[in-house]
Each structure stands twice: as C-alpha cells, then as structure tokens.
Amino acid sequence: MPCLFALFTLLTPRLLILVLWFFGHWLRVVPGTLWLVLGFIFLPTTLLWYVAVQHWFGGQWTLCPIVGLVVALMIDVSPASGRRRRSRNRT
C-alpha cells in the first residue's frame, strides 16, 4: 500500500499536466514545446506553479509567487529516499 501511495504521489502532477494539455489552454503560456517536455519529465510541480503564476498573478513575479516557486522547486528536487527511514528493532 505505501508503494501505491508513493506511485500516485509521483504521477499526480504529471497527470494534471496531461489533463491541462488535452482539455485546457493553460499550457499555451509556456514558451516552446521543449520546456513543456523538460518540465513534464524533471520538474512537474514547478511547471504547474509557473503556469499558475502566469494565469492567476498575470505573470508578475512578486513575493508570493517567488515563495511558491521555491516551495515547488523544493518538492521537485527533494530526494524521496531520505523522507522515510526504517526504524530498527532494538531488543
């Protein structure tokens, strides 16, 4: 069950990008298809935040969008292996 949760967590931003690509016009603000592909593969949460800033904040990078960008980068770049550590039985 934890493996399924981890798989779902990793795929959710990418699924949202696919839904926006097929059914919306939000991803048209990204300059070029190469950036879409690279964002989809390497930094999906950051790509989603960039698109949200372009639509909700009008592309103005003030304090709140920059803080959100830093949080999105931390989510994308953080190592998944260090999040959980197995506790050893000490008997």
ABEGO torsion letter per residue (X at the ends): XAAAAAAAAAAAAAAAAAAAAAABAAAAABBEAAAAAAAAAABAAAAAAAAAAAAAAGGBBBAAAAAAAAAAAAAAABBAAAABBBBBBBX
